[in-house]
Every structure is written in C-alpha cells, then in structure tokens.
C-alpha cells in the first residue's frame, strides 16, 4: 500500500478517536468534558461514517447558579478533505430537549441547539474551531465558542501512546465576560483519549473519551 494511503488511514483512525463528533460506522462514543464553569457529557452512536445520534447533557455555571440542558442530539459530517499528509473536517450539530436554569430562576423549558465544528490536522499539528448556540423561549440564550491549536512532539503509531500540547480559548459570554485561555495536555492510547489542563486564572480541566 502506498505510504500516502497508509498515512491517511492512520489519520482517519486517530481522528476518529480525537474527539470528532462522528466516528466509524457502528462505533459508540462516551465522553465527558469538565471545568468549574462548564461540562459537556455525551453518549453517541455512529450509524454511518457521516451520521451519529445520541444524548447530550450540558451544564453552564455562574457562581452557585447552574443551567442544565438535556438534549437528544444528531451530528453530521458535512465535508471531509483528505490531503497527502493532512485531513480537514466540517461537522454540523443539532439537538432538542429540556433546560432547567437557575440563572434565570425559571421552570424547566424546551431548548434547541445548533452548532458547527471545524478541524484540520496532521500527525503533529492540530487546529479546531467550534461554536454552539442554545435557544429556549423562556430562558436566556446561551452561546459557546472554542478554538484550539496544538502540536505533538513526536509521531506515534496508532497502537502507541500519542501526546499533544495544546492551547484552548473558550468564550461563553452569557456566563463569563472574558475569553478563558487553557493550556492543556492531550493523550490518546488505542480507544481512550484524556486531557488535563488548567486555565490562566486557575480553573482546572479534565476531559475523557472512550470509543468502542
């Protein structure tokens, strides 16, 4: 098999476990992303290499007040570009469910979400941008935008430990008025991905994803 095809195959496998919204057909992903001000927990099943559906729970926190969102969610791979040594993806997100907000002192209401997720990566460089919008008739709308850039100090085979050094910028204007910068370390081994970090203002971050 030509080296370029082997590299693309490895990229697709690494990308599938690299927190992508859709993985291989028949794959299931359990993921949990956590910070003091925000958490995102998902259980998703990929029906094809383009479609995934499942359940999504979000928490946005401001002090002691929380907004909890419970969603049935669908992810769709809109576009993929495979180059000789890189891969780029565009994903769309949509969901509907219920929200319970202490921020607005309201009762449970229906909520809808939409989002877009873009990434481009090689085996040693990674960039991504995602933006989500949550809307409910009785609760203040919420938005979350996140950008990442990362480098890997070495190239690893698929069955070896992979390590990344990343910088994340996140903006949730309805909860925090400033952009939160978080240096982090990402590790991936076989079907398990985990991330550890701390923001420049001292907030911890712990993320975990398993696919099977």
C-alpha positions in Angstrom: 0.0 0.0 0.0 1.5 3.5 -0.9 2.8 5.5 2.1 0.2 8.3 1.5 -2.7 5.8 1.8 -1.2 4.3 4.9 -0.9 7.8 6.4 -4.5 8.7 5.5 -5.7 5.5 7.1 -3.8 6.3 10.3 -5.1 9.9 10.3 -8.7 8.7 10.0 -8.2 6.3 12.9 -6.6 8.9 15.0 -9.2 11.5 14.1 -12.0 9.0 15.0 -10.6 8.9 18.5 -9.6 12.6 18.5 -12.9 13.8 19.9 -14.6 14.0 16.5 -18.4 14.3 16.5 -18.8 11.2 14.2 -16.5 8.2 14.2 -16.6 4.9 12.2 -19.8 3.1 11.3 -21.2 1.2 14.3 -18.9 3.0 16.8 -20.1 4.3 20.2 -18.5 7.2 22.0 -18.8 8.1 25.7 -17.3 11.4 26.5 -17.1 13.9 29.4 -15.6 17.4 29.3 -15.4 19.2 32.6 -14.4 22.6 34.0 -15.9 24.5 37.0 -17.9 26.8 34.7 -19.0 24.2 32.1 -19.4 20.5 31.5 -20.4 18.6 28.3 -21.3 14.9 28.6 -22.3 12.7 25.6 -23.3 9.2 24.5 -23.3 9.0 20.7 -23.7 6.1 18.2 -22.4 6.5 14.6 -24.9 4.9 12.2 -22.6 5.6 9.3 -19.3 7.4 8.9 -21.3 10.6 8.4 -24.2 10.4 10.9 -24.3 10.0 14.7 -27.1 10.4 17.2 -27.4 10.2 20.9 -27.8 12.1 24.1 -26.0 15.2 25.4 -26.0 16.9 28.8 -24.6 20.4 29.3 -24.0 22.4 32.4 -23.2 26.2 32.4 -22.3 27.6 35.8 -22.1 31.1 37.2 -21.1 31.1 40.8 -23.6 28.8 42.6 -26.2 29.0 39.8 -26.4 26.4 37.1 -28.1 26.0 33.7 -28.7 22.3 32.9 -29.5 21.2 29.3 -30.7 17.7 28.4 -30.7 17.1 24.6 -31.3 14.4 22.0 -28.6 15.2 19.5 -27.5 14.5 15.9 -24.1 15.1 14.4 -23.4 15.2 10.7 -20.1 15.1 8.8 -20.8 17.8 6.1 -17.3 17.8 4.4 -14.0 16.0 4.6 -10.8 16.8 2.8 -8.0 14.2 2.7 -4.7 15.5 1.5 -1.4 13.5 1.3 -0.5 14.3 4.9 -3.4 16.1 6.5 -7.2 15.9 7.0 -9.8 18.6 7.4 -13.5 18.2 8.5 -16.7 20.2 8.9 -19.4 18.9 11.2 -22.9 20.2 11.9 -24.8 19.7 15.2 -28.5 19.9 16.0 -30.5 18.9 19.1 -33.7 19.4 21.1 -34.6 18.8 24.7 -35.2 20.5 28.0 -33.4 23.2 30.0 -33.5 23.9 33.7 -32.0 27.3 34.5 -31.1 28.7 38.0 -29.5 31.7 36.2 -33.0 33.0 35.2 -34.9 31.4 38.2 -37.3 29.8 35.7 -39.0 26.5 35.5 -38.0 23.8 33.0 -38.4 24.8 29.4 -37.8 23.3 26.0 -34.5 24.1 24.4 -32.9 23.8 20.9 -29.3 23.8 19.8 -27.3 24.2 16.6 -23.6 24.2 16.1 -20.7 23.8 13.7 -17.3 22.1 14.3 -14.3 22.5 12.1 -10.8 20.9 12.3 -7.6 20.5 10.4 -4.8 18.2 11.4 -1.6 16.4 10.5 0.2 13.8 12.7 2.0 16.7 14.5 -0.3 19.7 14.1 -3.9 20.3 15.2 -6.3 23.2 14.9 -10.1 23.3 15.6 -12.9 25.8 15.9 -16.4 25.0 17.3 -19.4 27.2 18.0 -22.7 26.2 19.7 -25.9 28.1 20.1 -28.7 27.1 22.6 -32.1 28.8 22.4 -35.2 28.5 24.6 -38.4 30.6 24.7 -38.2 31.0 28.5 -34.5 31.1 29.2 -31.7 33.4 28.1 -30.0 32.1 25.0 -26.5 30.6 25.5 -23.5 30.5 23.2 -20.2 28.8 23.4 -17.2 29.3 21.1 -14.0 27.3 21.4 -10.7 27.4 19.4 -7.7 25.1 19.8 -4.2 24.8 18.4 -1.8 22.0 19.3 1.4 20.3 18.4 2.7 16.8 19.0 6.4 16.5 19.9 6.7 13.1 18.1 4.9 10.9 15.6 3.4 7.8 17.1 1.8 4.7 15.5 -1.9 4.1 16.1 -1.2 1.4 18.8 1.3 3.7 20.7 0.7 6.4 23.2 0.1 9.8 21.4 0.7 13.1 23.2 -0.3 16.7 22.3 0.4 20.1 23.9 -2.5 22.4 23.2 -3.8 25.9 23.9 -7.6 26.3 24.2 -9.5 29.6 24.0 -13.2 29.5 25.1 -15.8 32.2 25.2 -19.2 31.9 26.9 -20.4 35.5 27.1 -23.7 34.8 28.9 -21.7 33.1 31.8 -18.3 34.8 31.6 -17.4 38.2 30.1 -13.8 37.3 29.2 -12.1 34.7 27.0 -10.8 31.8 29.0 -7.3 30.5 28.0 -6.4 27.0 29.0 -3.1 25.3 28.3 -3.6 21.5 28.3 -2.1 18.1 27.6 -3.9 15.6 25.4 -3.1 11.9 25.5 -4.5 9.1 23.3 -3.9 5.4 23.6 -5.8 2.9 21.5 -9.5 3.8 22.1 -9.1 6.1 25.1 -8.4 9.9 25.0 -7.9 12.0 28.1 -7.0 15.7 28.6 -5.6 17.6 31.6 -5.2 21.3 31.9 -5.7 24.5 34.0 -6.8 27.9 32.8 -4.6 31.0 33.2 -6.9 32.0 36.1 -6.5 28.7 37.8 -9.7 26.7 36.8 -9.0 23.0 36.3 -10.0 21.0 33.3 -10.4 17.2 32.9 -11.8 15.5 29.8 -12.2 11.8 29.0 -13.4 10.0 25.9 -13.7 6.3 25.1 -14.9 4.8 21.8 -15.7 1.2 21.0 
